[in-house]
Amino acid sequence: MAVFQTLLEIQTSPKSFIDITKQVQDCLNSTEVNNGVCHLFIKHTSASLVIQENYDPSVREDFETIFSKLAPEDFPYVHNMEGKDDMPAHIRSALTSTSESVPVVNGKLSLGTWQGIYVWEHRDQAHNRKIMVSMVGE
């Protein structure tokens, strides 16, 4: 059993979904893993990882709309040291995922037909986000 790890750095845009499926597959292609698991972990508390619809962008637009209502920026949060978008970003991250796992079959990420891997930026500014990618398998 082999283990390969690498750090992906992804430049985000404000409050956006960035499709990283190709970059993750490129990481897999650089390893000897043919069958196993790809594990992703984002090293931040104001962005998250999601596996979601990759065909119709309105799905991601609806997510942003709903989450802006679940964690509004105009709520009187105690934690606001980094701006009005900071605590809502932490809440969004807690409600979603900071890690995802995808099976690897025959050297490919075994995602569904309409699935993509996304970094979901929850802040009002662009950031450089770090994702630890671990490939385990044979």
Beta strands, then each sheet from edge to edge (+ up, - down):
strand 1: 2-11
strand 2: 17-19
strand 3: 36-42
strand 4: 47-53
strand 5: 99-105
strand 6: 108-109
strand 7: 115-121
strand 8: 128-137
sheet 1: 1+ 8- 3+ 5- 6+
sheet 2: 2+ 7- 4+
end
